[in-house]
Amino acid sequence: AALGTLDLTQAEREWLLMHPRIRVAWDRNWAPIEFADSAGVHRGISREYLDAMEHVLGIQFDSLITTNWSSMHDQLRRRELDMSACLAVTPERLEFLDFTDSYLSCPVVMFGREQTAYINAMADLNRLKVAVVRDYATDHWLSHDMPALNVIRVDSIGEAFGLLNQKRVDVFVGSVLPGNYELSKLRRHNIKIGGETPYSYDLRFAVRDDWPIFTGILQKALKAVPEDEKMSYYRKWVWLRYEHGFDYSLLVRVLMG
């Protein structure tokens, strides 16, 4: 698809001409969905979508230098950044962001040590120390649904697995794809999926809420990307190289949006 074939209104086309560059929030530690490569450049599934949007819309998405997700989240709130290419909806985020439809769905699981018993119910977390990455959707969901939980907030998945390995936390609650990607990279064989949760990252474009016209434009552009192209982004960045007693039934539930 290209701009000429996209069903945009005159107002939408004029808006794009007035906004040729868009400042994007992204997470440098969430491979394979989005991450910084060795040169600090934005890579992963979300960047593939942004590249496709650039081609379709004729604008530029600037992935600015980032330190951690929490600071990016704050910049989004202050409108120092314009959008995120990869965000799950939370009630708190709806206060300052608009969202497109989901393009990737990824279950949230509990990671535990090899010898830890399988956790059958969310209520069992109440007796445990639970690591979450600060300002991730999992942090917001658990804070809202289980306010009495003993939550330890960290800055990255790698830090969470470090605490788990040192027995300073009992469980890390996070998304199955980035979690297993990080485990493969760290070669940690003593950590496994130790329970499921009712949560799922349904990932979307999120836009500052004073730009509703741009949310509509992105929604149209997203629909214009062919399904086989979307699948190619997924295949490019996700490969099955799990050696940790990985539950393959969970992978079946990682579905294209």
C-alpha positions as CSV (number, residue, x, y, z in Angstrom):
1,A,0.0,0.0,0.0
2,A,1.0,3.6,-0.5
3,L,-0.5,6.9,0.5
4,G,-2.3,7.2,-2.9
5,T,-4.2,3.9,-2.3
6,L,-5.0,4.7,1.3
7,D,-8.6,6.0,1.9
8,L,-7.6,9.1,3.8
9,T,-9.7,12.3,4.1
10,Q,-8.5,15.6,2.9
11,A,-8.1,16.7,6.6
12,E,-6.0,13.6,7.3
13,R,-3.7,14.2,4.3
14,E,-3.3,17.8,5.4
15,W,-2.5,16.7,8.9
16,L,0.3,14.4,7.7
17,L,1.8,17.3,5.6
18,M,1.8,19.4,8.8
19,H,3.4,16.6,10.9
20,P,6.2,15.0,8.8
21,R,8.1,13.7,11.8
22,I,6.7,11.8,14.8
23,R,8.5,11.2,18.1
24,V,8.2,7.6,19.2
25,A,8.6,6.0,22.6
26,W,10.1,2.6,22.6
27,D,11.6,0.0,25.0
28,R,15.3,-0.9,24.6
29,N,14.9,-4.1,26.7
30,W,11.9,-5.9,25.2
31,A,13.3,-8.1,22.5
32,P,12.1,-9.5,20.2
33,I,9.2,-7.1,20.1
34,E,11.4,-4.0,20.4
35,F,14.9,-3.5,21.6
36,A,18.1,-1.6,21.0
37,D,20.8,-3.3,19.0
38,S,24.5,-3.0,19.7
39,A,24.6,0.4,18.0
40,G,21.6,1.6,20.1
41,V,19.2,1.4,17.1
42,H,15.5,0.5,17.5
43,R,14.9,-3.0,16.2
44,G,12.3,-5.7,16.4
45,I,8.6,-6.3,15.5
46,S,7.4,-2.8,16.4
47,R,10.1,-1.2,14.2
48,E,9.0,-3.3,11.3
49,Y,5.5,-1.9,11.7
50,L,6.9,1.7,11.9
51,D,8.9,1.2,8.7
52,A,5.8,0.0,7.0
53,M,3.8,3.0,8.3
54,E,6.6,5.3,7.0
55,H,6.3,3.8,3.5
56,V,2.5,4.0,3.5
57,L,2.1,7.5,5.0
58,G,5.2,9.3,3.8
59,I,6.3,10.5,7.2
60,Q,9.2,9.7,9.5
61,F,9.1,8.0,12.9
62,D,12.0,9.1,15.1
63,S,12.9,6.5,17.7
64,L,14.7,8.8,20.2
65,I,17.6,7.7,22.4
66,T,16.1,6.0,25.5
67,T,17.3,4.9,28.9
68,N,14.5,2.9,30.4
69,W,10.8,2.4,29.8
70,S,9.7,4.2,32.9
71,S,11.2,7.5,31.7
72,M,9.8,7.0,28.2
73,H,6.3,6.4,29.8
74,D,6.6,9.7,31.7
75,Q,7.6,11.6,28.5
76,L,4.6,10.2,26.7
77,R,2.4,11.4,29.6
78,R,4.0,14.9,29.3
79,R,3.6,14.8,25.4
80,E,7.3,15.2,25.0
81,L,6.9,12.1,22.8
82,D,4.0,11.6,20.4
83,M,3.3,7.9,20.4
84,S,4.4,4.4,21.2
85,A,4.5,1.6,18.5
86,C,3.9,-1.1,21.0
87,L,1.7,-0.6,24.1
88,A,-1.0,-2.5,26.0
89,V,-4.1,-0.7,27.3
90,T,-4.4,0.1,31.0
91,P,-7.0,2.4,32.7
92,E,-4.2,4.8,33.6
93,R,-2.9,5.0,30.0
94,L,-6.4,5.7,28.7
95,E,-6.2,9.0,30.6
96,F,-3.6,10.4,28.2
97,L,-3.4,8.1,25.2
98,D,-5.6,6.8,22.3
99,F,-5.1,3.3,21.0
100,T,-5.5,1.5,17.6
101,D,-6.6,-2.1,17.3
102,S,-4.2,-4.7,18.5
103,Y,-1.7,-6.2,16.0
104,L,0.0,-8.7,18.3
105,S,-1.3,-10.6,21.3
106,C,1.1,-12.2,23.9
107,P,0.2,-14.0,27.1
108,V,1.5,-12.9,30.5
109,V,3.0,-15.7,32.6
110,M,4.8,-16.3,35.9
111,F,8.5,-17.2,35.7
112,G,9.9,-19.1,38.7
113,R,13.0,-21.1,39.6
114,E,13.3,-24.8,38.4
115,Q,12.5,-26.2,41.9
116,T,9.5,-23.9,42.6
117,A,6.1,-25.6,42.6
118,Y,3.7,-24.6,39.8
119,I,1.5,-21.7,40.8
120,N,-2.1,-22.7,40.0
121,A,-3.9,-19.5,41.1
122,M,-3.2,-15.8,41.2
123,A,-4.2,-15.7,44.9
124,D,-1.1,-17.8,45.5
125,L,1.1,-14.8,44.7
126,N,-0.1,-13.1,47.9
127,R,2.5,-15.1,49.9
128,L,5.4,-14.5,47.5
129,K,7.7,-11.7,46.5
130,V,6.7,-10.8,42.9
131,A,9.0,-8.9,40.5
132,V,7.5,-6.7,37.7
133,V,9.2,-4.2,35.4
134,R,8.3,-0.7,36.5
135,D,5.5,1.0,34.5
136,Y,4.9,-2.1,32.3
137,A,1.3,-3.0,31.9
138,T,1.8,-5.9,34.3
139,D,2.8,-3.4,37.0
140,H,-0.4,-1.4,36.4
141,W,-2.6,-4.5,36.3
142,L,-1.3,-6.1,39.4
143,S,-1.2,-2.8,41.4
144,H,-4.9,-2.4,40.5
145,D,-6.2,-5.9,40.9
146,M,-4.0,-7.1,43.8
147,P,-3.0,-3.9,45.8
148,A,-1.7,-5.9,48.8
149,L,0.8,-7.9,46.7
150,N,4.5,-7.7,47.7
151,V,5.7,-6.2,44.4
152,I,9.4,-5.6,43.7
153,R,9.8,-3.1,40.8
154,V,12.8,-3.4,38.5
155,D,14.0,-1.6,35.4
156,S,14.3,-4.5,33.0
157,I,13.5,-8.2,32.4
158,G,17.2,-9.0,32.8
159,E,17.2,-7.4,36.3
160,A,14.1,-9.4,37.2
161,F,15.7,-12.7,36.2
162,G,18.9,-11.7,38.2
163,L,16.8,-11.2,41.4
164,L,15.0,-14.5,40.7
165,N,18.3,-16.3,40.2
166,Q,19.6,-14.8,43.5
167,K,16.4,-15.9,45.3
168,R,15.6,-12.3,46.2
169,V,12.2,-12.7,44.6
170,D,10.0,-15.8,44.1
171,V,8.3,-15.0,40.8
172,F,8.6,-12.6,37.9
173,V,5.4,-11.8,36.1
174,G,5.9,-10.8,32.5
175,S,5.2,-11.4,28.8
176,V,6.0,-14.9,27.5
177,L,7.9,-13.8,24.3
178,P,10.3,-11.2,25.8
179,G,10.8,-13.4,28.9
180,N,11.8,-16.5,26.9
181,Y,13.9,-14.4,24.5
182,E,15.8,-13.1,27.5
183,L,16.2,-16.5,29.1
184,S,17.7,-17.9,25.8
185,K,20.1,-14.9,25.7
186,L,21.2,-15.3,29.3
187,R,21.3,-19.1,29.0
188,R,19.5,-19.5,32.4
189,H,18.4,-23.1,32.6
190,N,17.3,-22.8,36.2
191,I,14.3,-20.6,35.4
192,K,11.0,-21.8,33.9
193,I,7.4,-20.8,33.3
194,G,5.8,-21.5,36.7
195,G,2.2,-20.4,36.2
196,E,-0.2,-18.7,33.9
197,T,-2.1,-15.4,34.5
198,P,-5.4,-14.0,33.1
199,Y,-3.5,-11.2,31.5
200,S,-2.3,-10.7,27.9
201,Y,-0.3,-8.0,26.1
202,D,-2.6,-7.0,23.2
203,L,-0.1,-4.6,21.6
204,R,-1.2,-1.5,19.8
205,F,-0.1,1.8,18.5
206,A,-0.8,4.4,21.3
207,V,-1.0,8.1,20.4
208,R,-1.2,11.2,22.5
209,D,-4.9,11.9,23.1
210,D,-4.9,15.4,21.6
211,W,-4.1,13.8,18.2
212,P,-7.3,11.7,17.6
213,I,-6.9,12.3,13.9
214,F,-3.5,10.6,13.8
215,T,-4.9,7.5,15.7
216,G,-7.5,7.2,12.9
217,I,-4.7,7.5,10.2
218,L,-2.6,4.8,11.9
219,Q,-5.6,2.5,12.1
220,K,-6.2,2.8,8.4
221,A,-2.5,2.3,7.6
222,L,-2.3,-0.7,9.9
223,K,-5.3,-2.3,8.0
224,A,-3.5,-1.7,4.7
225,V,-0.4,-3.8,5.7
226,P,-1.0,-7.3,4.1
227,E,-1.4,-10.2,6.4
228,D,1.6,-12.1,4.9
229,E,3.8,-9.0,5.5
230,K,2.7,-8.9,9.2
231,M,3.5,-12.6,9.5
232,S,7.0,-12.0,8.0
233,Y,7.8,-9.5,10.8
234,Y,6.8,-12.1,13.3
235,R,8.8,-14.8,11.7
236,K,11.9,-12.6,11.3
237,W,12.1,-11.8,15.0
238,V,10.7,-14.9,16.8
239,W,12.3,-18.2,16.5
240,L,11.7,-21.4,18.5
241,R,14.9,-22.1,20.3
242,Y,13.7,-22.8,23.8
243,E,15.6,-25.2,26.1
244,H,13.8,-24.4,29.4
245,G,10.9,-26.9,29.5
246,F,9.0,-24.3,27.6
247,D,5.2,-24.9,27.5
248,Y,4.5,-24.9,23.7
249,S,0.7,-24.7,24.3
250,L,1.4,-21.1,25.4
251,L,3.1,-20.3,22.2
252,V,0.0,-21.4,20.3
253,R,-1.8,-18.5,22.1
254,V,0.7,-15.9,20.9
255,L,-1.5,-14.8,18.0
256,M,-1.3,-12.1,15.4
257,G,-3.8,-9.4,16.4
